[in-house]
Structures are given as structure tokens and as C-alpha cells.
Amino acid sequence: MIDKRGKPCKPLTMRIELEKLVRMLDDELSVGSFQDVSNNGLQIANSGTVTRVLAGVDASMSLLDEAARCGADCVICHHGLSWGDSLKRITGLNHRLVSFAIRNNIAVYAAHLPLDAHPVYGNNAQICKALGLLRPQPAFEYHGQKIGFMANFQKPLPLETFCGRVRKKVNADIKLLAFGKRTVKSAGVVSGGAADMTDQAAELGADVYLTGEPSLQGYNLAEHLAVNVIFAGHYATEKFGVRALADLISRRFRIPAGFADFNIAY
């Protein structure tokens, strides 16, 4: 195989140790430094080696089915299977998911808040990059940790132009609460279900606040505080981090690593 410069590419390594992959992700994402309801890191092991990785937003049966179909023996997700003591009893849906993963030799690795907050591979940093926002700075406190970013455009642009970028780069179906300025210079970004952080966006001086899931609380805060808010979908705003991790793994370890997009509308 020849690369873009006309030089032979290094052949893909066929397998790596699961422990090596987990150690790299744990270190890169600093999973041990986050207080999170998600039990971040390796949640289910496999036989000990990885030949193919499949990333997805949720550790759902759809993702596990797709992993088994394409021969992936490790899935990496934002919303894992183990939350607090949720696996205290392996019954019902828990049994279906866990037993399927074990039966098909699929390891499950989850990164929740660490993947929101990461300055390079995180959901919010990747959204800032996709939208052309410059110099993102950690912001938006959640349980004592900054999980989002404030960033700026080089020059102010009309609010509707910004909305157009969001529709193109994040999700075509957005909800706009236009309670603030008609031009945008600064933006706050927190993926997922962070409508309740609209007050922080106002305090930080954001001209627009981009998050995922709409809520009545978010609406009321936006109206009362005169802040523009864009809801671009919980799922749509949280595809960025796991997709970036898949690319990182492919580059770092030379094993196939892809992203499964189920285009969920919520």
C-alpha cells in the first residue's frame, strides 16, 4: 500500500493486547481524575487481544450487534453499561447486553465526562474545531470539573450564519432560541444534556450557547437571561469524541477502528 507521498505504508498490525489499548486510553483521557456516575474505563474484558475496534455513542444492543457482525472484539463508547451500581444485578436488559458481549468476545470501554472534557479528542473540543471556533478554553463547571469550552470566531458573524454551520457540521435538525444578540463572536459549547448550564453561558458572556438536548429549564434560562441557545441533539453532539478516538486508535496502533453511526434523532 502506498501513502499520499508515494511511500510504502507500514502494514497494519493484526492485533494488540487489550491491556495496552486500555492503558493508552486511560492515560490519554485521564479517566481516574473525574468524579462521574459512569464507571469510566474498561467495563467488560475480552480474551485479552484486540484485532478491530468499533466506536459508538451508546453501548446498545445495536452497537454490540454491529461489532459482532463486523468482527470487532472491542467497542468504545461514550455511554457505557456500568453506571454507579447499575450492574449490581445482572438481570433483564443487563443480562442481555453483558452476556452478548462476553459470548461474542467483545470488550466494552466507556468514557463519559473524560470524553466531554478532553481538549483534543473530546466532544466539545471537536465541535469547536468543526465550527471554526478559535482558542477554546475549558469552561462550564459540573461537579467541580470543567467539561465544556468557551471559544471565539476571528470576526463576528450573523447568528443565522452560525446556525448554518451547526446544521452542516453537527445536525441538520436544530432548535434555536434566539433571545440574544443577532451577531456571534463568542460561543459556549457543552454536548449532550446540558441545557441547565445556560446560566453559566450567560455569566461567561457567550453570544450563543450550543448544547444537545432541549429542556424547559433551558428555555426559561435562555429567555430570562437573553442568551441565544442552540439545541443540536444529544446524540448528534456526542458522536464527535468516540469518532476521534477511533481515528486515534487506528493511527496509534495500526488496527482497524471505525465509527458506527445510527443517526438517532434524540
Backbone hydrogen bonds in HBPLUS format (Angstrom, degrees):
<---DONOR---> <-ACCEPTOR-->    atom                        ^
c    i                          cat <-CA-CA->   ^        H-A-AA   ^      H-
h    n   atom  resd res      DA  || num        DHA   H-A  angle D-A-AA Bond
n    s   type  num  typ     dist DA aas  dist angle  dist       angle   num
A0009-CYS N   A0001-MET O   2.71 MM   8  5.49 170.2  1.72 151.7 152.9     1
A0003-ASP N   A0007-LYS O   2.79 MM   4  5.49 170.7  1.80 158.4 159.1     2
A0006-GLY N   A0003-ASP O   2.99 MM   3  5.36 161.9  2.02 115.8 119.3     3
A0013-THR N   A0254-ARG O   2.97 MM 241  5.46 121.8  2.32 126.1 141.9     4
A0016-ILE N   A0050-VAL O   2.92 MM  34  5.33 148.8  2.02 142.5 152.3     5
A0050-VAL N   A0016-ILE O   2.75 MM  34  5.33 156.4  1.80 157.9 164.5     6
A0020-LYS N   A0017-GLU O   3.05 MM   3  5.26 125.2  2.36 101.2 114.6     7
A0021-LEU N   A0017-GLU O   3.21 MM   4  6.63 157.9  2.26 153.3 158.6     8
A0018-LEU N   A0048-GLY O   2.89 MM  30  5.16 172.2  1.90 122.1 124.8     9
A0022-VAL N   A0018-LEU O   2.92 MM   4  6.16 168.5  1.93 161.0 163.9    10
A0023-ARG N   A0019-GLU O   2.93 MM   4  6.02 158.3  1.98 143.4 149.6    11
A0024-MET N   A0020-LYS O   3.08 MM   4  6.27 158.6  2.13 145.4 150.6    12
A0025-LEU N   A0021-LEU O   3.05 MM   4  6.33 166.1  2.07 154.4 157.5    13
A0026-ASP N   A0022-VAL O   2.81 MM   4  5.94 168.5  1.82 157.4 161.1    14
A0027-ASP N   A0023-ARG O   3.02 MM   4  6.08 161.9  2.05 145.6 150.5    15
A0028-GLU N   A0024-MET O   2.87 MM   4  5.99 168.9  1.88 153.6 157.4    16
A0029-LEU N   A0025-LEU O   2.93 MM   4  5.87 164.5  1.95 151.0 154.9    17
A0030-SER N   A0026-ASP O   2.93 MM   4  5.63 116.2  2.35 131.7 145.4    18
A0031-VAL N   A0026-ASP O   3.31 MM   5  5.42 149.0  2.42 136.6 144.9    19
A0030-SER N   A0027-ASP O   3.35 MM   3  5.09 145.6  2.47  93.2 102.8    20
A0033-SER N   A0030-SER O   3.05 MM   3  5.75 166.0  2.07 122.6 127.0    21
A0084-GLY N   A0037-VAL O   2.78 MM  47  5.38 136.6  1.97 169.5 167.2    22
A0039-ASN N   A0082-SER O   3.00 MM  43  5.66 174.0  2.01 152.9 150.9    23
A0041-GLY N   A0110-ALA O   2.76 MM  69  5.27 173.0  1.77 156.1 157.5    24
A0110-ALA N   A0041-GLY O   2.97 MM  69  5.27 165.4  1.99 140.8 140.3    25
A0043-GLN N   A0108-VAL O   2.77 MM  65  5.51 165.8  1.79 161.5 166.2    26
A0044-ILE N   A0108-VAL O   3.26 MM  64  4.92 157.7  2.32 133.5 135.1    27
A0108-VAL N   A0044-ILE O   2.88 MM  64  4.92 154.5  1.94 131.4 137.8    28
A0073-ASP N   A0052-ARG O   3.10 MM  21  5.91 136.9  2.29 141.1 147.7    29
A0053-VAL N   A0256-PRO O   2.96 MM 203  6.34 164.0  1.98 150.3 155.3    30
A0258-GLY N   A0053-VAL O   3.04 MM 205  6.46 154.2  2.11 150.8 151.1    31
A0054-LEU N   A0074-CYS O   2.98 MM  20  6.43 157.6  2.03 157.1 164.5    32
A0076-ILE N   A0054-LEU O   3.08 MM  22  6.43 147.3  2.19 133.2 141.4    33
A0055-ALA N   A0258-GLY O   2.80 MM 203  6.09 165.8  1.82 151.1 155.9    34
A0260-ALA N   A0055-ALA O   2.89 MM 205  6.16 167.3  1.90 173.4 171.5    35
A0056-GLY N   A0076-ILE O   2.94 MM  20  6.37 151.6  2.02 157.7 163.3    36
A0078-HIS N   A0057-VAL O   3.06 MM  21  5.02 137.2  2.25 113.4 125.7    37
A0079-HIS N   A0057-VAL O   2.82 MM  22  6.12 164.7  1.85 165.6 170.7    38
A0059-ALA N   A0079-HIS O   2.88 MM  20  6.12 148.8  1.98 177.1 169.6    39
A0064-LEU N   A0060-SER O   3.04 MM   4  6.37 166.6  2.06 152.9 156.4    40
A0065-ASP N   A0061-MET O   2.76 MM   4  5.82 158.6  1.81 148.1 154.5    41
A0066-GLU N   A0062-SER O   3.01 MM   4  6.16 158.6  2.05 142.3 148.1    42
A0067-ALA N   A0063-LEU O   2.87 MM   4  6.12 152.0  1.95 147.4 155.7    43
A0068-ALA N   A0064-LEU O   2.96 MM   4  6.21 162.1  1.99 150.7 154.6    44
A0069-ARG N   A0065-ASP O   2.91 MM   4  6.14 154.7  1.98 147.4 155.1    45
A0070-CYS N   A0066-GLU O   2.98 MM   4  6.17 155.2  2.05 148.9 153.9    46
A0071-GLY N   A0067-ALA O   2.99 MM   4  5.93 112.1  2.47 140.2 155.4    47
A0072-ALA N   A0067-ALA O   2.83 MM   5  4.76 147.5  1.93 145.7 146.0    48
A0071-GLY N   A0068-ALA O   3.42 MM   3  5.18 155.3  2.49  94.4 101.5    49
A0107-ALA N   A0073-ASP O   2.98 MM  34  6.06 172.3  1.99 123.5 123.0    50
A0075-VAL N   A0107-ALA O   2.79 MM  32  6.13 161.2  1.82 155.6 159.2    51
A0109-TYR N   A0075-VAL O   2.92 MM  34  6.25 160.0  1.96 159.6 166.2    52
A0077-CYS N   A0109-TYR O   2.90 MM  32  6.35 158.7  1.94 160.3 167.3    53
A0111-ALA N   A0077-CYS O   2.97 MM  34  6.46 150.0  2.06 154.1 163.7    54
A0086-SER N   A0083-TRP O   2.76 MM   3  5.24 153.6  1.83 134.0 143.2    55
A0088-LYS N   A0085-ASP O   2.86 MM   3  5.18 148.1  1.96 123.8 122.6    56
A0094-ASN N   A0091-THR O   3.02 MM   3  5.39 116.4  2.44 156.0 146.1    57
A0095-HIS N   A0091-THR O   3.22 MM   4  4.67 155.5  2.28  97.1 102.2    58
A0096-ARG N   A0092-GLY O   3.10 MM   4  6.49 157.4  2.16 149.8 156.3    59
A0097-LEU N   A0093-LEU O   2.99 MM   4  6.24 167.2  2.01 161.0 162.3    60
A0098-VAL N   A0094-ASN O   2.90 MM   4  5.96 171.0  1.91 158.0 160.1    61
A0099-SER N   A0095-HIS O   2.88 MM   4  5.59 158.1  1.92 142.2 149.6    62
A0100-PHE N   A0096-ARG O   3.12 MM   4  6.00 148.7  2.23 132.8 141.4    63
A0101-ALA N   A0097-LEU O   3.07 MM   4  6.30 163.7  2.10 150.2 154.1    64
A0102-ILE N   A0098-VAL O   3.01 MM   4  6.26 167.5  2.02 155.1 158.3    65
A0103-ARG N   A0099-SER O   2.83 MM   4  5.83 162.6  1.86 146.5 152.4    66
A0104-ASN N   A0100-PHE O   3.00 MM   4  6.08 145.5  2.12 144.9 153.1    67
A0106-ILE N   A0101-ALA O   2.80 MM   5  4.82 178.3  1.80 149.0 149.6    68
A0105-ASN N   A0102-ILE O   3.13 MM   3  4.98 165.1  2.15 104.5 107.6    69
A0115-LEU N   A0112-HIS O   2.97 MM   3  5.48 136.9  2.16 113.0 124.4    70
A0116-ASP N   A0113-LEU O   3.02 MM   3  4.96 138.1  2.20  99.3 111.7    71
A0117-ALA N   A0113-LEU O   3.01 MM   4  6.18 160.6  2.05 160.9 164.5    72
A0118-HIS N   A0114-PRO O   3.24 MM   4  6.04 132.0  2.48 132.9 141.9    73
A0123-ASN N   A0115-LEU O   2.83 MM   8  6.32 145.1  1.95 152.0 162.7    74
A0126-GLN N   A0122-GLY O   2.96 MM   4  5.99 160.1  2.00 152.1 158.0    75
A0127-ILE N   A0123-ASN O   2.95 MM   4  6.18 146.6  2.06 143.2 152.7    76
A0128-CYS N   A0124-ASN O   3.01 MM   4  6.22 162.8  2.04 146.3 150.5    77
A0129-LYS N   A0125-ALA O   3.04 MM   4  6.29 157.8  2.09 144.2 150.2    78
A0130-ALA N   A0126-GLN O   2.93 MM   4  6.14 158.1  1.98 144.9 150.8    79
A0131-LEU N   A0127-ILE O   2.99 MM   4  6.18 148.1  2.09 151.6 159.6    80
A0133-LEU N   A0128-CYS O   2.91 MM   5  5.00 153.7  1.98 157.2 153.2    81
A0132-GLY N   A0129-LYS O   3.20 MM   3  5.22 157.0  2.25 102.1 109.1    82
A0134-LEU N   A0152-ASN O   2.61 MM  18  5.24 177.2  1.61 160.2 159.8    83
A0152-ASN N   A0134-LEU O   3.17 MM  18  5.24 169.1  2.18 144.5 146.6    84
A0137-GLN N   A0150-MET O   2.75 MM  13  5.27 161.3  1.78 153.0 158.7    85
A0150-MET N   A0137-GLN O   2.89 MM  13  5.27 155.7  1.95 148.4 154.7    86
A0139-ALA N   A0148-GLY O   2.90 MM   9  5.19 157.5  1.95 124.6 124.6    87
A0148-GLY N   A0139-ALA O   2.94 MM   9  5.19 149.0  2.04 169.3 163.3    88
A0147-ILE N   A0140-PHE O   3.08 MM   7  6.01 159.4  2.13 161.6 156.7    89
A0142-TYR N   A0145-GLN O   2.68 MM   3  5.15 149.9  1.76 142.3 152.5    90
A0145-GLN N   A0142-TYR O   3.03 MM   3  5.15 154.4  2.10 105.4 113.6    91
A0149-PHE N   A0189-VAL O   3.10 MM  40  5.42 156.1  2.16 144.8 152.2    92
A0189-VAL N   A0149-PHE O   2.90 MM  40  5.42 157.2  1.96 159.8 166.1    93
A0151-ALA N   A0187-ALA O   2.96 MM  36  5.51 157.2  2.01 156.2 163.6    94
A0187-ALA N   A0151-ALA O   2.86 MM  36  5.51 161.6  1.89 158.9 161.8    95
A0153-PHE N   A0185-LYS O   2.86 MM  32  5.35 150.4  1.95 152.4 160.9    96
A0157-LEU N   A0184-VAL O   2.94 MM  27  5.30 153.1  2.01 136.9 143.6    97
A0184-VAL N   A0157-LEU O   2.70 MM  27  5.30 163.0  1.73 155.0 160.5    98
A0161-THR N   A0158-PRO O   3.00 MM   3  5.20 125.5  2.31 101.2 115.6    99
A0162-PHE N   A0158-PRO O   3.10 MM   4  6.54 155.7  2.17 153.4 160.1   100
A0159-LEU N   A0182-ARG O   2.90 MM  23  5.25 161.7  1.93 134.9 131.6   101
A0163-CYS N   A0159-LEU O   2.92 MM   4  6.27 157.1  1.97 150.9 157.7   102
A0164-GLY N   A0160-GLU O   2.95 MM   4  6.17 147.9  2.05 139.2 147.5   103
A0165-ARG N   A0161-THR O   3.09 MM   4  6.48 147.7  2.20 144.6 152.5   104
A0165-ARG N   A0162-PHE O   3.06 MM   3  5.13 118.6  2.45  96.2 111.1   105
A0166-VAL N   A0162-PHE O   3.02 MM   4  6.40 157.4  2.07 152.0 158.3   106
A0167-ARG N   A0163-CYS O   2.88 MM   4  6.18 160.3  1.92 152.8 158.1   107
A0168-LYS N   A0164-GLY O   3.03 MM   4  6.22 148.3  2.14 141.3 149.7   108
A0169-LYS N   A0165-ARG O   2.80 MM   4  5.90 163.8  1.82 157.6 161.8   109
A0170-VAL N   A0166-VAL O   2.78 MM   4  5.16 154.5  1.84 139.8 146.1   110
A0171-ASN N   A0166-VAL O   3.02 MM   5  6.36 154.9  2.08 145.3 153.0   111
A0175-LYS N   A0231-PHE O   2.95 MM  56  5.07 154.7  2.02 141.5 149.6   112
A0231-PHE N   A0175-LYS O   2.86 MM  56  5.07 167.2  1.88 152.0 155.8   113
A0177-LEU N   A0229-VAL O   2.78 MM  52  5.05 165.3  1.80 161.4 164.4   114
A0229-VAL N   A0177-LEU O   3.02 MM  52  5.05 155.3  2.08 135.3 143.0   115
A0207-ASP N   A0186-SER O   3.00 MM  21  5.32 142.8  2.14 118.3 128.8   116
A0188-GLY N   A0208-VAL O   2.97 MM  20  6.44 157.6  2.02 154.1 161.4   117
A0210-LEU N   A0188-GLY O   2.79 MM  22  6.09 172.4  1.79 165.2 164.6   118
A0190-VAL N   A0210-LEU O   3.03 MM  20  6.45 162.3  2.06 165.5 171.2   119
A0212-GLY N   A0192-GLY O   2.98 MM  20  4.42 124.9  2.29 138.2 144.7   120
A0213-GLU N   A0192-GLY O   2.81 MM  21  5.90 152.5  1.89 138.7 143.5   121
A0197-MET N   A0194-ALA O   3.05 MM   3  5.55 164.8  2.07 116.4 120.0   122
A0198-THR N   A0195-ALA O   3.18 MM   3  5.76 154.2  2.25 121.5 121.7   123
A0200-GLN N   A0197-MET O   2.97 MM   3  5.21 124.8  2.28 102.0 116.2   124
A0201-ALA N   A0197-MET O   3.11 MM   4  6.55 151.1  2.20 148.8 157.2   125
A0202-ALA N   A0198-THR O   3.07 MM   4  6.42 152.4  2.15 146.9 153.5   126
A0203-GLU N   A0199-ASP O   3.03 MM   4  6.30 159.1  2.07 145.6 151.0   127
A0204-LEU N   A0200-GLN O   2.88 MM   4  6.08 147.1  1.99 148.5 157.3   128
A0206-ALA N   A0201-ALA O   3.01 MM   5  5.37 167.5  2.03 160.0 156.6   129
A0205-GLY N   A0202-ALA O   3.10 MM   3  5.15 153.5  2.17 101.7 110.0   130
A0209-TYR N   A0228-ASN O   2.81 MM  19  6.17 148.5  1.91 143.4 153.4   131
A0230-ILE N   A0209-TYR O   2.82 MM  21  6.20 160.4  1.86 159.1 162.2   132
A0211-THR N   A0230-ILE O   3.00 MM  19  6.32 169.4  2.01 174.2 176.7   133
A0232-ALA N   A0211-THR O   2.94 MM  21  6.30 169.0  1.95 150.8 152.0   134
A0233-GLY N   A0212-GLY O   2.82 MM  21  4.11 145.4  1.94 125.2 116.4   135
A0219-TYR N   A0215-SER O   3.04 MM   4  6.37 154.9  2.11 145.9 152.8   136
A0220-ASN N   A0216-LEU O   2.94 MM   4  6.21 167.9  1.96 156.8 158.7   137
A0221-LEU N   A0217-GLN O   2.96 MM   4  6.17 162.1  1.99 151.8 156.8   138
A0222-ALA N   A0218-GLY O   2.91 MM   4  6.05 163.3  1.94 150.2 155.0   139
A0223-GLU N   A0219-TYR O   2.97 MM   4  6.20 162.6  2.00 154.8 159.2   140
A0224-HIS N   A0220-ASN O   2.91 MM   4  6.02 171.4  1.92 153.0 155.9   141
A0225-LEU N   A0221-LEU O   2.88 MM   4  5.80 154.8  1.94 148.8 155.5   142
A0226-ALA N   A0222-ALA O   2.93 MM   4  5.58 110.8  2.42 134.4 146.5   143
A0227-VAL N   A0222-ALA O   3.05 MM   5  4.86 160.3  2.09 135.0 141.3   144
A0237-THR N   A0233-GLY O   3.09 MM   4  6.06 154.2  2.16 143.3 148.7   145
A0234-HIS N   A0266-TYR O   3.26 MM  32  5.74 138.1  2.45 103.2  99.0   146
A0238-GLU N   A0235-TYR O   2.98 MM   3  5.25 149.0  2.08 106.6 116.5   147
A0243-ARG N   A0239-LYS O   3.24 MM   4  6.21 153.9  2.31 148.2 155.9   148
A0244-ALA N   A0240-PHE O   3.01 MM   4  6.19 150.5  2.10 143.6 151.6   149
A0245-LEU N   A0241-GLY O   2.92 MM   4  6.25 149.9  2.01 148.2 157.1   150
A0246-ALA N   A0242-VAL O   2.98 MM   4  6.22 152.9  2.06 143.9 150.4   151
A0247-ASP N   A0243-ARG O   3.19 MM   4  6.50 156.4  2.25 143.6 149.1   152
A0248-LEU N   A0244-ALA O   2.96 MM   4  6.23 155.0  2.03 145.5 152.8   153
A0249-ILE N   A0245-LEU O   2.89 MM   4  6.12 165.3  1.91 156.7 159.3   154
A0250-SER N   A0246-ALA O   3.04 MM   4  6.23 161.2  2.07 148.9 154.0   155
A0251-ARG N   A0247-ASP O   3.05 MM   4  6.27 157.8  2.10 148.6 154.1   156
A0252-ARG N   A0248-LEU O   2.80 MM   4  5.93 167.6  1.82 157.8 161.9   157
A0253-PHE N   A0249-ILE O   2.90 MM   4  5.69 167.4  1.91 148.3 152.3   158
A0254-ARG N   A0250-SER O   3.02 MM   4  5.00 132.4  2.25 121.8 130.5   159
